[in-house]
């Protein structure tokens, strides 16, 4: 039986940590002029994924 491959798109977007999955925020690529500074500042960096979404990413990453 061949080994199941991980979803290559998901493997680029999510990283497994002890607390769950780490991911970047959406809406930070273009048309940022109409967005407030506060909103852009809060979208910086990474955050932990919600626990309800973790099984979906588990299945994509085959972990």
N, C-alpha and C positions, 0 to 999 in steps of 0.2 A: 504494500500500500504506500503510495507516495506521501511525502510530508506536506501538510497543508501550508499554503503560503499566507503570510500576513498581508493585509490590505496596505498597499504602498502609500496611498494618500493619507490613511489614518496614522501610519507609522511616522510620517513627516509632521503631523499636527499634534500628536499626543505623546506624552512621556510618562511612564509609570513611576510613581514615587511611593513612599511609605503611606502617605495619606490618601492616595488615590491616583488620579491622572492630572497632570499639569497641562494647561493649554493657554494659548494667547487669545486676546480679545478680538472680536470681529469689529468691523466698521472703522478700521484705522488705515485704509490704503489710499483713498483719494476722495476728492470733494470735501476737504476738511475745513474750508474757509467759512462755511455756514455753521460749523459746530463750535460750541463755546469752549473756551480754554479749560474750564472745569471738566467738561465731558471728555475732552481729549486727554487730559491729565489722568483721569480715572481709568481710561482704557489702556494706559501703559502697562508694561510688564506682563506677568502671567498670573493665573489664578487656578484654584483647584476645581475640578469638575464636580458637578452635583452628583450625589450618590445614586440617584435614579437613572442617570445616563451611563453609569459605569458598566453595566452588563452589555450594552450595545458596543461600547469600545472594546470590551474584553473579547467579544466575538470577532470584531474586525481585526484585532491584533493577535488572536489565537493564543492568548496567554492564560 
